[in-house]
Amino acid sequence: MNINRAKITTDYLEEIKHTLPSIYPWNPNLKGLYELKILSQDEIDSLENSNGGKFEKELELKKIVKKYLNQFHQTNEDNFKELANWIIKDWGGITGGNNTEELIQQIVHTKSNMPFDRIASSSKVGAFMFPEELIIYDSRVAYSLNWILLKNGESSNFFPIPDGRNSKMMAFDMNVLIRLGLKDNTIQLQKIH
């Protein structure tokens, strides 16, 4: 990301970061974590019923899952695969993914060079394992970043948007919005000259 795009993005997010705890959804299916013996039913109940906000619950859950994911990666390949599948399917909502076992092997062996056609799945697992180095990159993230850039006057260098299943986003094709936004900027520039 070039410096200008990074500054546009961070400036925009700085203005709205205080709203994140109030708008963050909390709806993970924790049954898989119980089956993997990562959380007991009491721990699940405690997490779900804690006084913290949804965002704080998510941060706590990610710390717990990261610990076990990295531990299983070193000690128990089957549990690692099951937990990675939980991240992709239950937490991440990607239920239609095929051949996740091959994808999970790629995540482990090619941490920084994941295939773009599976980036939504692989980046979710990668972000749990290496949160200081990797972020989730899916159609929602790319769409949001591009919207921030377009809204703030960026006219080139948008992020590629992976295929997604979000019907609301599909109704507003970002590539069309970018072209329309650039067309308006071109028209305004022509009026000035």
Order of alpha helices (4+ residues) and beta strands (2+ residues): alpha-alpha-alpha-alpha-alpha-alpha-alpha-alpha-alpha-alpha-alpha
